[in-house]
Structure formats: structure tokens, C-alpha cells
Amino acid sequence: MEELLYHKTNKNNLPNIEKNGLKRTIGKNSKYAGEQNAILCFSEGIDGVLLMTAVLSYGTKLNIAEYLKTLENDRILVFDKSGIKNERNYVDGRTTTNDIPANKLRMLEIKNNKTGAINSSALEVISYMMSKINPVDEQKLKQSLGNIPLNMKEEKIKTITELYNQMYEANKTRIEKYKKADYKLTSTHEIIKEFNRDIED
């Protein structure tokens, strides 16, 4: 079974990514985390995507509703894990050795099965994901946090859980829409085509 990694980026980066792929960098999130080396960040699995989205809200000066609004301009790219060593954990994954060629990338979209309309905004993709799973698995989080004292693990898990719950509550209207209507998660290789067209609801 194909194992997938997910990377969130601003839609304005798509033309460059379509041309050059995903490159290791020291971006704003890496700087915030104190990284010294160029890295490529990603999350493993849908639960990793959702928890990392919640964690990143902590590093902004925005309230949770304002933070969610910024996700409208982001897109989520997905690629195969083969040949990539995750040097951290499933939520906050990273590699210092791999770039991802453009032809290995796909972009996630939400499709309305009734109308055929497509939306690739990260806010909508994440809302759909939130309608399908609860990503908070304390045992899995404990294992992923590595060899740190148990009390530190428990504190980190508490913080991550609180951030996710805040995000869920602030986003409940969209989540309920996806629970009630007929949508599906799809992906496309044509990421530059998405950049040039209007997003449908």
C-alpha cells in the first residue's frame, strides 16, 4: 500500500513548484522552530496533517478564526514516501536529504459529487478531513515524541489536543457541511492549472 506524505504551501508558490519541485529550505516555519539546516517539512497521513495544522496555529499572532482564514490561500501537496527517511515524527516530519521532483507531486482537491465543482483550498481540504476522522491518538503521539520524559510528552499531547479541539470548534460549520453532503477527496498533477483558474465552491 502506498504511504503518503503531505506538504502545505501558499498557492503563490505553485508556479515555482510546478517548474522546480519541492526543495529543501529554511522557511518561516523552520526559522520559528530554530532549524539550522535546509529541510523539507511534511506530515505522514491525514492525522498528521490535521495535528500539524493545529500546531502551526500556535506560532501565529492570529486568533483561531483568523488563522483558519489564512488557509484559504494554501494548498496541500501529496507525494509517495518511498525513498524518504522521516527524520522526526509523523506530525512534524522532515528530511534534510530529499527534494521532491514536480512529476512526483499531486495536489489535493475536494470534489462535489453532485455538481462536479472542485475546491483545492487547504481550508476546505482540511475541513473535509476533519469531518472524517478524529486524529488525536494519545498512544501514537507518545510513541512519536521519542525519548523525552513522560511528563513532557503528556504536556505536549495536552497542548496539541487543546489546539486541535479549538480548531475543530472554530471550523464546525464547514465540517458539518462535509458530513452532510456528498463530497470526495481527490488529487491532480495539474497544479499550475489550478493556480490559473477560479476556485469553485
Residue frames as a rotation matrix with the C-alpha (Angstrom) as fourth column:
MET 1
0.575 0.818 0.000 0.00
0.818 -0.575 0.000 0.00
0.000 0.000 -1.000 0.00
GLU 2
-0.088 -0.594 0.800 1.33
0.541 -0.703 -0.463 3.43
0.837 0.392 0.383 -0.97
GLU 3
0.158 0.054 -0.986 2.34
0.934 -0.331 0.132 5.55
-0.320 -0.942 -0.103 2.03
LEU 4
0.325 0.110 0.939 1.81
0.664 -0.734 -0.144 9.25
0.673 0.670 -0.312 1.50
LEU 5
-0.450 -0.468 -0.760 3.44
0.820 -0.554 -0.144 12.41
-0.354 -0.688 0.633 2.80
TYR 6
0.513 0.753 0.412 1.71
0.827 -0.562 -0.001 15.80
0.231 0.341 -0.911 2.81
HIS 7
-0.618 -0.722 -0.310 3.15
0.754 -0.656 0.024 19.31
-0.221 -0.219 0.950 2.48
LYS 8
0.551 0.824 -0.130 1.18
0.776 -0.564 -0.283 22.57
-0.307 0.055 -0.950 2.84
THR 9
-0.645 -0.764 0.021 2.24
0.703 -0.582 0.407 25.62
-0.299 0.278 0.913 0.83
ASN 10
-0.137 0.565 -0.813 0.87
-0.124 -0.825 -0.552 29.01
-0.983 0.025 0.183 -0.24
LYS 11
0.602 0.466 0.648 -0.82
0.530 0.375 -0.761 28.92
-0.597 0.802 -0.021 -3.65
ASN 12
0.861 -0.315 -0.399 1.57
-0.473 -0.783 -0.404 31.63
-0.185 0.537 -0.823 -4.90
ASN 13
-0.122 -0.948 0.294 4.37
-0.688 0.294 0.663 29.07
-0.715 -0.121 -0.689 -4.68
LEU 14
0.470 0.414 0.779 2.68
0.070 0.863 -0.501 26.69
-0.880 0.290 0.377 -7.12
PRO 15
0.956 -0.132 -0.262 4.20
-0.281 -0.152 -0.948 28.03
0.085 0.980 -0.182 -10.38
ASN 16
0.079 -0.993 0.087 7.71
-0.974 -0.096 -0.203 27.64
0.210 -0.069 -0.975 -9.00
ILE 17
-0.172 -0.081 0.982 6.91
-0.555 0.831 -0.028 24.20
-0.814 -0.550 -0.188 -7.53
GLU 18
0.820 0.517 0.244 5.43
-0.063 0.506 -0.860 23.07
-0.568 0.690 0.447 -10.87
LYS 19
0.763 -0.584 -0.278 8.73
-0.486 -0.234 -0.842 24.07
0.427 0.777 -0.462 -12.51
ASN 20
-0.145 -0.982 0.119 11.30
-0.710 0.019 -0.704 23.05
0.689 -0.186 -0.700 -9.87
GLY 21
0.067 0.240 -0.968 9.53
0.412 0.878 0.246 20.66
0.909 -0.415 -0.040 -7.48
LEU 22
0.959 0.230 0.163 9.71
-0.072 -0.359 0.931 20.92
0.273 -0.905 -0.328 -3.69
LYS 23
0.083 -0.997 0.001 13.15
0.123 0.009 -0.992 21.99
0.989 0.082 0.123 -2.48
ARG 24
0.247 -0.130 -0.960 14.65
0.961 0.162 0.225 21.88
0.126 -0.978 0.165 1.00
THR 25
0.005 -0.191 0.982 14.74
0.136 -0.972 -0.190 25.37
0.991 0.134 0.021 2.50
ILE 26
-0.715 -0.022 -0.699 14.85
0.696 -0.119 -0.708 27.24
-0.068 -0.993 0.100 5.78
GLY 27
-0.262 0.744 0.614 11.37
0.400 -0.495 0.771 28.75
0.878 0.448 -0.168 5.59
LYS 28
-0.233 0.208 0.950 9.45
-0.635 -0.772 0.014 30.79
0.737 -0.600 0.312 8.14
ASN 29
0.829 0.552 0.088 8.14
-0.435 0.538 0.722 27.72
0.352 -0.637 0.686 9.97
SER 30
0.492 -0.744 -0.453 11.64
0.637 0.662 -0.396 26.24
0.594 -0.093 0.799 10.05
LYS 31
-0.434 -0.640 0.634 13.04
0.050 -0.719 -0.693 29.50
0.900 -0.269 0.344 11.43
TYR 32
0.254 0.635 0.729 10.32
-0.769 -0.324 0.551 29.56
0.586 -0.701 0.406 14.06
ALA 33
0.974 0.138 -0.181 11.33
-0.033 0.873 0.487 26.03
0.225 -0.468 0.855 15.08
GLY 34
0.583 -0.803 0.122 15.00
-0.585 -0.311 0.749 27.05
-0.564 -0.508 -0.651 15.31
GLU 35
0.808 -0.265 0.526 16.21
0.472 0.826 -0.309 24.90
-0.353 0.498 0.792 12.38
GLN 36
0.182 -0.849 -0.496 19.81
-0.322 -0.528 0.786 25.44
-0.929 0.016 -0.370 11.21
ASN 37
-0.804 -0.489 0.338 19.78
0.081 0.473 0.877 23.20
-0.589 0.733 -0.341 8.11
ALA 38
-0.498 0.625 -0.601 17.71
-0.864 -0.301 0.403 23.37
0.070 0.720 0.690 4.95
ILE 39
-0.815 0.299 0.497 14.82
0.056 0.893 -0.446 20.93
-0.577 -0.335 -0.745 5.35
LEU 40
-0.614 0.763 -0.205 11.66
-0.381 -0.058 0.923 19.80
0.692 0.644 0.326 3.65
CYS 41
-0.788 0.396 0.472 8.76
-0.458 0.137 -0.878 19.56
-0.412 -0.908 0.073 6.10
PHE 42
-0.432 0.712 -0.553 5.81
-0.440 0.368 0.819 17.20
0.787 0.598 0.154 5.74
SER 43
-0.231 0.417 0.879 3.29
-0.876 0.304 -0.374 15.18
-0.423 -0.857 0.295 7.71
GLU 44
-0.960 -0.062 -0.275 2.51
-0.172 0.903 0.395 11.46
0.223 0.426 -0.877 7.41
GLY 45
-0.584 0.788 -0.195 -1.13
0.787 0.609 0.102 10.51
0.199 -0.094 -0.975 6.98
ILE 46
0.021 0.719 0.695 -4.28
0.315 -0.665 0.678 12.55
0.949 0.205 -0.240 7.39
ASP 47
0.783 0.253 -0.569 -3.98
0.604 -0.089 0.792 12.54
0.150 -0.963 -0.222 11.17
GLY 48
-0.177 -0.933 -0.314 -0.51
0.911 -0.276 0.307 14.05
-0.373 -0.231 0.898 10.87
VAL 49
-0.552 0.045 0.833 -1.81
0.555 -0.725 0.407 16.77
0.622 0.687 0.376 8.53
LEU 50
0.450 0.856 0.256 -4.60
0.324 -0.423 0.846 17.77
0.832 -0.298 -0.468 10.91
LEU 51
0.686 -0.228 -0.691 -2.44
0.705 -0.027 0.708 17.82
-0.180 -0.973 0.142 14.01
MET 52
-0.454 -0.890 0.050 0.32
0.867 -0.428 0.257 19.83
-0.207 0.160 0.965 12.30
THR 53
-0.247 0.455 0.856 -2.25
0.450 -0.728 0.517 22.34
0.858 0.513 -0.025 11.05
ALA 54
0.810 0.564 -0.162 -3.40
0.367 -0.271 0.890 22.80
0.458 -0.780 -0.426 14.63
VAL 55
0.321 -0.777 -0.542 0.18
0.865 0.008 0.501 23.06
-0.385 -0.630 0.675 15.95
LEU 56
-0.524 -0.583 0.621 1.09
0.807 -0.572 0.146 25.76
0.270 0.578 0.770 13.42
SER 57
0.413 0.739 0.533 -1.75
0.421 -0.674 0.607 27.93
0.807 -0.026 -0.589 14.73
TYR 58
0.714 -0.162 -0.681 0.26
0.677 -0.091 0.731 28.28
-0.180 -0.983 0.044 17.94
GLY 59
-0.272 -0.959 -0.080 3.10
0.863 -0.280 0.421 30.10
-0.426 0.045 0.903 16.19
THR 60
-0.342 0.218 0.914 0.92
0.612 -0.686 0.393 32.88
0.713 0.694 0.101 14.78
LYS 61
-0.977 0.059 -0.204 -0.37
0.113 -0.668 -0.736 36.06
-0.179 -0.742 0.646 16.41
LEU 62
-0.563 0.818 -0.121 -3.83
-0.545 -0.257 0.798 35.37
0.621 0.515 0.590 14.99
ASN 63
-0.219 0.586 0.780 -6.87
-0.754 0.406 -0.516 34.03
-0.620 -0.701 0.353 16.78
ILE 64
-0.559 -0.099 0.823 -8.02
0.152 0.964 0.219 30.62
-0.815 0.248 -0.524 15.57
ALA 65
0.529 0.812 0.246 -10.72
0.462 -0.032 -0.886 32.01
-0.712 0.582 -0.392 13.24
GLU 66
0.665 -0.372 -0.648 -8.22
-0.626 -0.751 -0.211 34.37
-0.408 0.546 -0.732 11.61
TYR 67
-0.422 -0.864 0.275 -5.71
-0.591 0.492 0.639 31.55
-0.688 0.108 -0.718 11.30
LEU 68
-0.136 0.455 0.880 -8.24
0.474 0.810 -0.346 29.31
-0.870 0.370 -0.326 9.57
LYS 69
0.820 0.473 -0.322 -8.95
0.007 -0.571 -0.821 32.11
-0.572 0.671 -0.471 7.08
THR 70
0.107 -0.865 -0.490 -5.28
-0.839 -0.343 0.422 32.16
-0.533 0.366 -0.763 6.04
LEU 71
-0.464 -0.286 0.838 -5.63
0.005 0.946 0.326 28.51
-0.886 0.156 -0.437 4.97
GLU 72
0.666 0.744 0.055 -7.87
0.117 -0.032 -0.993 29.61
-0.737 0.667 -0.108 2.09
ASN 73
0.713 -0.450 -0.537 -4.70
-0.700 -0.498 -0.512 30.69
-0.038 0.741 -0.670 0.26
ASP 74
-0.352 -0.840 0.414 -2.80
-0.779 0.507 0.368 27.47
-0.519 -0.193 -0.833 0.99
ARG 75
0.515 0.415 -0.750 -2.75
-0.746 0.648 -0.153 24.20
0.423 0.638 0.643 -0.92
ILE 76
0.317 -0.376 0.871 -1.82
-0.601 0.631 0.491 20.68
-0.734 -0.679 -0.026 0.22
LEU 77
0.174 -0.392 -0.904 0.60
-0.890 0.331 -0.315 18.69
0.422 0.858 -0.291 -1.92
VAL 78
0.653 0.100 0.750 0.99
-0.482 0.820 0.310 14.95
-0.584 -0.564 0.584 -1.58
PHE 79
0.188 -0.644 -0.741 3.78
-0.862 0.254 -0.439 12.58
0.471 0.722 -0.507 -2.62
ASP 80
0.776 0.073 -0.626 4.92
0.027 0.989 0.148 8.98
0.630 -0.132 0.765 -2.15
LYS 81
0.802 -0.437 0.406 7.07
-0.527 -0.199 0.827 8.22
-0.281 -0.877 -0.390 0.91
SER 82
0.870 -0.456 0.189 9.30
0.488 0.851 -0.194 5.74
-0.073 0.261 0.963 -0.98
GLY 83
0.157 -0.939 0.305 12.99
0.798 -0.062 -0.600 6.52
0.582 0.337 0.740 -0.51
ILE 84
0.010 -0.090 0.996 12.37
-0.290 -0.953 -0.084 9.28
0.957 -0.288 -0.035 2.03
LYS 85
-0.367 -0.187 -0.911 13.51
0.769 0.491 -0.410 8.92
0.524 -0.851 -0.036 5.62
ASN 86
0.602 0.593 0.535 11.38
0.085 -0.713 0.696 10.84
0.794 -0.374 -0.480 8.09
GLU 87
-0.397 -0.907 -0.137 13.94
0.332 -0.003 -0.943 12.32
0.855 -0.420 0.303 10.49
ARG 88
-0.781 0.160 0.604 11.39
-0.582 -0.536 -0.611 13.36
0.226 -0.829 0.512 13.08
ASN 89
-0.739 0.576 0.349 7.79
0.157 0.652 -0.742 12.14
-0.655 -0.494 -0.572 13.60
TYR 90
-0.487 0.569 0.663 4.53
0.871 0.371 0.322 11.64
-0.062 0.734 -0.676 11.74
VAL 91
0.624 0.695 -0.357 3.12
0.674 -0.710 -0.205 15.06
-0.396 -0.113 -0.911 12.69
ASP 92
0.752 -0.457 -0.476 6.26
-0.437 -0.885 0.159 17.17
-0.494 0.088 -0.865 12.30
GLY 93
0.628 -0.486 0.608 8.07
0.607 0.795 0.008 15.16
-0.487 0.364 0.794 9.63
ARG 94
0.724 -0.428 -0.541 11.18
-0.575 -0.808 -0.131 16.37
-0.380 0.406 -0.831 7.86
THR 95
0.678 -0.619 0.395 14.08
0.705 0.700 -0.113 15.39
-0.207 0.355 0.912 5.63
THR 96
0.476 -0.611 -0.632 17.46
-0.334 -0.791 0.513 17.05
-0.814 -0.033 -0.581 5.17
THR 97
-0.526 -0.773 0.354 18.43
-0.051 0.444 0.894 14.83
-0.849 0.452 -0.273 2.22
ASN 98
-0.445 0.424 0.789 15.49
0.836 0.512 0.197 14.76
-0.321 0.747 -0.582 -0.24
ASP 99
-0.670 0.445 -0.594 13.96
-0.562 -0.827 0.015 17.16
-0.485 0.344 0.804 -2.73
ILE 100
-0.143 0.709 0.691 10.73
0.382 0.683 -0.622 16.12
-0.913 0.175 -0.368 -4.49
PRO 101
-0.964 -0.222 0.147 10.57
0.209 -0.286 0.935 16.43
-0.166 0.932 0.322 -8.30
ALA 102
-0.576 0.776 -0.259 7.50
-0.751 -0.627 -0.208 18.15
-0.324 0.075 0.943 -9.71
ASN 103
-0.278 0.490 -0.826 6.36
-0.676 0.511 0.531 14.99
0.683 0.706 0.189 -11.53
LYS 104
-0.703 0.008 -0.711 6.06
0.404 0.827 -0.391 13.18
0.585 -0.562 -0.585 -8.18
LEU 105
-0.933 0.308 -0.186 3.67
-0.012 -0.544 -0.839 15.77
-0.360 -0.780 0.511 -6.72
ARG 106
-0.371 0.893 0.255 -0.10
0.661 0.061 0.748 15.86
0.653 0.446 -0.613 -6.68
MET 107
-0.909 0.145 0.392 -2.40
-0.333 -0.817 -0.471 18.47
0.252 -0.558 0.791 -5.16
LEU 108
-0.735 0.665 -0.134 -5.40
0.633 0.601 -0.489 17.56
-0.245 -0.444 -0.862 -3.03
GLU 109
-0.793 0.595 0.131 -8.86
-0.434 -0.703 0.564 18.71
0.428 0.390 0.815 -4.05
ILE 110
-0.636 0.728 0.257 -12.39
0.097 0.406 -0.909 18.34
-0.765 -0.553 -0.329 -2.77
LYS 111
-0.930 0.350 -0.108 -14.97
-0.142 -0.071 0.987 17.41
0.338 0.934 0.116 -5.39
ASN 112
-0.363 0.907 0.212 -18.71
-0.668 -0.095 -0.738 17.89
-0.649 -0.410 0.641 -5.02
ASN 113
-0.854 -0.033 0.520 -20.09
0.216 0.886 0.410 14.63
-0.474 0.463 -0.749 -6.41
LYS 114
0.119 0.987 0.105 -23.45
0.654 0.001 -0.756 16.23
-0.747 0.158 -0.646 -7.21
THR 115
0.839 0.246 -0.485 -22.26
-0.078 -0.828 -0.555 19.32
-0.538 0.504 -0.676 -9.11
GLY 116
0.631 -0.688 0.359 -18.73
0.744 0.404 -0.532 18.32
0.221 0.603 0.767 -10.10
ALA 117
0.782 -0.327 0.530 -17.37
-0.309 -0.943 -0.125 21.54
0.541 -0.066 -0.839 -8.58
ILE 118
0.354 -0.777 -0.520 -13.79
0.775 0.555 -0.301 21.36
0.523 -0.297 0.799 -7.29
ASN 119
0.855 -0.167 0.491 -12.12
-0.371 -0.859 0.352 23.28
0.363 -0.483 -0.797 -4.46
SER 120
0.386 -0.790 -0.476 -8.44
0.548 0.612 -0.570 22.91
0.742 -0.041 0.670 -3.64
SER 121
0.218 -0.238 0.947 -8.19
-0.622 -0.781 -0.054 25.44
0.752 -0.577 -0.318 -0.80
ALA 122
-0.695 -0.542 -0.473 -6.35
0.031 0.634 -0.773 23.88
0.719 -0.551 -0.424 2.16
LEU 123
-0.728 0.492 0.477 -9.12
-0.660 -0.318 -0.680 25.15
-0.183 -0.810 0.557 4.42
GLU 124
0.315 0.910 -0.271 -11.70
-0.948 0.317 -0.040 23.09
0.049 0.269 0.962 2.55
VAL 125
0.070 -0.375 -0.924 -9.45
-0.300 0.876 -0.378 20.03
0.951 0.304 -0.052 2.23
ILE 126
-0.890 -0.455 -0.005 -8.67
-0.101 0.208 -0.973 20.10
0.444 -0.866 -0.231 5.95
SER 127
-0.406 0.829 0.384 -12.34
-0.883 -0.247 -0.400 20.66
-0.236 -0.502 0.832 6.83
TYR 128
0.435 0.520 -0.735 -13.25
-0.722 0.689 0.061 17.58
0.538 0.504 0.676 4.80
MET 129
-0.345 -0.662 -0.665 -10.55
-0.030 0.716 -0.697 15.57
0.938 -0.220 -0.267 6.56
MET 130
-0.904 -0.001 0.428 -11.82
-0.417 -0.221 -0.882 16.77
0.095 -0.975 0.199 9.95
SER 131
0.031 0.999 0.043 -15.30
-0.999 0.031 -0.012 15.54
-0.013 -0.043 0.999 9.06
LYS 132
0.477 0.133 -0.869 -13.97
-0.462 0.879 -0.119 12.01
0.748 0.458 0.481 8.51
ILE 133
0.167 -0.489 -0.856 -11.52
0.602 0.738 -0.304 11.28
0.781 -0.465 0.417 11.35
ASN 134
0.964 -0.093 0.250 -10.52
-0.258 -0.569 0.781 12.27
0.070 -0.817 -0.572 14.86
PRO 135
0.469 -0.848 -0.246 -6.70
-0.118 0.216 -0.969 12.47
0.875 0.483 0.001 14.67
VAL 136
0.057 -0.474 0.879 -5.98
-0.935 -0.333 -0.119 12.59
0.349 -0.815 -0.463 18.41
ASP 137
0.760 0.016 -0.649 -4.42
0.095 0.986 0.136 9.24
0.642 -0.165 0.748 19.32
GLU 138
0.748 -0.452 0.486 -2.54
-0.664 -0.491 0.564 9.70
-0.017 -0.745 -0.667 22.59
GLN 139
0.619 -0.533 0.576 -0.66
0.140 0.797 0.588 6.41
-0.773 -0.284 0.568 22.34
LYS 140
0.551 -0.398 0.734 0.56
0.826 0.137 -0.546 7.15
0.117 0.907 0.404 18.82
LEU 141
0.753 -0.256 0.606 1.57
-0.163 -0.965 -0.206 10.68
0.637 0.056 -0.768 19.84
LYS 142
0.773 -0.474 0.421 3.52
-0.452 0.054 0.890 9.34
-0.445 -0.879 -0.172 22.83
GLN 143
0.514 -0.576 0.635 5.44
0.600 0.771 0.214 6.95
-0.613 0.271 0.742 20.61
SER 144
0.582 -0.233 0.779 6.19
0.705 -0.332 -0.626 9.64
0.405 0.914 -0.029 18.02
LEU 145
0.904 -0.173 0.390 7.60
-0.285 -0.926 0.249 12.11
0.318 -0.336 -0.886 20.54
GLY 146
0.251 -0.910 -0.328 10.65
-0.051 0.326 -0.944 9.94
0.967 0.254 0.036 21.12
ASN 147
0.047 -0.385 -0.922 12.88
0.840 0.515 -0.172 9.73
0.541 -0.766 0.348 24.18
ILE 148
-0.511 -0.122 0.851 11.73
-0.290 -0.907 -0.304 12.68
0.809 -0.403 0.428 26.24
PRO 149
-0.991 0.106 0.078 10.45
-0.045 0.288 -0.956 12.49
-0.123 -0.952 -0.281 29.83
LEU 150
-0.531 0.846 0.049 6.89
0.823 0.502 0.266 11.24
0.200 0.182 -0.963 30.20
ASN 151
0.031 0.578 -0.816 5.71
0.673 -0.615 -0.410 14.46
-0.739 -0.536 -0.408 31.86
MET 152
-0.579 -0.285 -0.764 6.99
-0.323 -0.780 0.536 16.46
-0.749 0.557 0.360 28.86
LYS 153
-0.956 0.283 0.082 5.21
0.218 0.492 0.843 14.08
0.198 0.823 -0.532 26.48
GLU 154
-0.249 0.925 -0.288 1.97
0.962 0.201 -0.186 14.45
-0.114 -0.323 -0.939 28.39
GLU 155
-0.092 0.157 -0.983 2.25
0.235 -0.956 -0.175 18.24
-0.968 -0.248 0.051 28.35
LYS 156
-0.855 -0.273 -0.441 2.91
-0.352 -0.319 0.880 18.29
-0.381 0.907 0.177 24.60
ILE 157
-0.788 0.612 0.075 -0.01
0.548 0.639 0.539 15.94
0.282 0.466 -0.839 23.94
LYS 158
-0.074 0.765 -0.640 -2.27
0.828 -0.311 -0.466 18.12
-0.555 -0.565 -0.611 26.07
THR 159
-0.342 -0.134 -0.930 -1.25
-0.174 -0.964 0.203 21.23
-0.924 0.231 0.306 24.11
ILE 160
-0.983 -0.052 -0.174 -1.70
-0.180 0.186 0.966 19.53
-0.018 0.981 -0.193 20.72
THR 161
-0.556 0.828 -0.069 -5.12
0.824 0.560 0.088 18.18
0.112 -0.007 -0.994 21.75
GLU 162
-0.024 0.529 -0.848 -6.28
0.549 -0.702 -0.454 21.59
-0.835 -0.477 -0.274 23.01
LEU 163
-0.601 -0.262 -0.755 -5.14
-0.400 -0.719 0.568 23.30
-0.692 0.643 0.327 19.79
TYR 164
-0.964 0.267 0.001 -6.92
0.148 0.530 0.835 20.70
0.222 0.805 -0.550 17.65
ASN 165
-0.307 0.901 -0.305 -10.14
0.935 0.227 -0.271 20.98
-0.176 -0.368 -0.913 19.67
GLN 166
-0.159 0.189 -0.969 -10.06
0.111 -0.972 -0.208 24.78
-0.981 -0.140 0.134 19.32
MET 167
-0.853 -0.212 -0.477 -9.61
-0.432 -0.228 0.873 24.42
-0.293 0.950 0.103 15.57
TYR 168
-0.795 0.605 0.039 -12.48
0.570 0.724 0.387 21.93
0.206 0.330 -0.921 15.37
GLU 169
-0.106 0.799 -0.592 -14.88
0.803 -0.282 -0.525 24.18
-0.586 -0.531 -0.612 17.29
ALA 170
-0.270 -0.064 -0.961 -13.97
-0.216 -0.968 0.126 27.25
-0.938 0.242 0.247 15.21
ASN 171
-0.797 -0.160 -0.582 -14.47
-0.595 0.044 0.803 25.26
-0.103 0.986 -0.130 12.00
LYS 172
-0.643 0.531 0.552 -17.61
0.075 0.761 -0.644 23.35
-0.763 -0.372 -0.529 12.91
THR 173
0.305 0.826 -0.475 -19.85
-0.461 -0.309 -0.832 24.85
-0.834 0.472 0.286 10.21
ARG 174
0.030 -0.373 -0.927 -17.59
-0.992 0.106 -0.075 23.69
0.126 0.922 -0.367 7.38
ILE 175
-0.896 -0.401 0.189 -17.05
-0.432 0.887 -0.164 20.30
-0.102 -0.229 -0.968 9.00
GLU 176
-0.302 0.874 0.380 -20.81
-0.037 0.387 -0.921 19.73
-0.953 -0.292 -0.085 9.27
LYS 177
0.343 0.379 -0.859 -21.21
-0.837 -0.292 -0.463 20.65
-0.426 0.878 0.217 5.59
TYR 178
-0.356 -0.591 -0.723 -18.87
-0.854 0.520 -0.005 17.83
0.379 0.616 -0.690 4.62
LYS 179
-0.875 0.125 0.467 -20.55
-0.190 0.799 -0.570 15.38
-0.445 -0.588 -0.676 6.98
LYS 180
-0.065 0.994 0.084 -23.95
-0.087 0.079 -0.993 16.00
-0.994 -0.072 0.081 5.41
ALA 181
0.612 0.323 -0.722 -23.20
-0.671 -0.272 -0.690 16.47
-0.419 0.907 0.050 1.69
ASP 182
0.822 -0.215 0.527 -21.72
0.375 0.901 -0.217 14.22
-0.428 0.376 0.821 -0.99
TYR 183
0.656 -0.708 -0.263 -18.05
-0.754 -0.596 -0.276 15.17
0.038 0.379 -0.925 -1.45
LYS 184
0.878 -0.478 0.028 -14.86
0.468 0.869 0.159 13.19
-0.101 -0.126 0.987 -2.02
LEU 185
0.443 -0.834 -0.328 -11.14
-0.385 -0.508 0.770 13.81
-0.809 -0.215 -0.547 -1.69
THR 186
0.878 -0.212 0.428 -9.25
0.476 0.477 -0.739 13.65
-0.047 0.853 0.520 -4.99
SER 187
0.185 -0.854 -0.486 -5.89
0.105 -0.474 0.874 14.83
-0.977 -0.213 0.002 -6.32
THR 188
0.978 0.104 0.180 -4.40
0.193 -0.127 -0.973 16.22
-0.079 0.986 -0.144 -9.51
HIS 189
0.043 -0.994 0.097 -0.94
0.923 0.077 0.378 16.52
-0.383 0.074 0.921 -11.06
GLU 190
-0.068 -0.018 0.998 -2.02
0.768 -0.639 0.041 19.74
0.637 0.769 0.057 -12.83
ILE 191
0.026 0.077 -0.997 -1.18
0.926 -0.377 -0.005 22.12
-0.377 -0.923 -0.081 -10.00
ILE 192
-0.876 -0.369 -0.309 -0.41
0.235 -0.888 0.394 25.09
-0.420 0.273 0.865 -12.29
LYS 193
-0.613 0.745 0.263 -3.79
0.350 -0.043 0.936 24.67
0.709 0.665 -0.235 -14.00
GLU 194
0.209 0.677 -0.706 -5.42
0.955 0.016 0.297 25.11
0.212 -0.736 -0.643 -10.59
PHE 195
-0.428 -0.464 -0.776 -3.41
0.667 -0.741 0.076 28.29
-0.610 -0.485 0.627 -10.00
ASN 196
-0.996 -0.074 -0.045 -4.81
0.019 -0.694 0.719 29.85
-0.084 0.716 0.693 -13.18
ARG 197
-0.439 0.898 0.034 -8.48
0.305 0.113 0.946 29.03
0.845 0.425 -0.324 -12.70
ASP 198
-0.218 0.470 0.855 -11.13
-0.813 -0.572 0.107 30.27
0.539 -0.672 0.507 -10.33
ILE 199
-0.997 -0.065 -0.048 -11.85
-0.022 0.789 -0.614 28.09
0.078 -0.611 -0.788 -7.32
GLU 200
-0.257 0.963 -0.076 -15.37
-0.321 -0.011 0.947 26.72
0.912 0.268 0.312 -7.31
ASP 201
-0.627 0.144 0.766 -17.45
-0.765 0.071 -0.640 26.10
-0.146 -0.987 0.066 -4.22
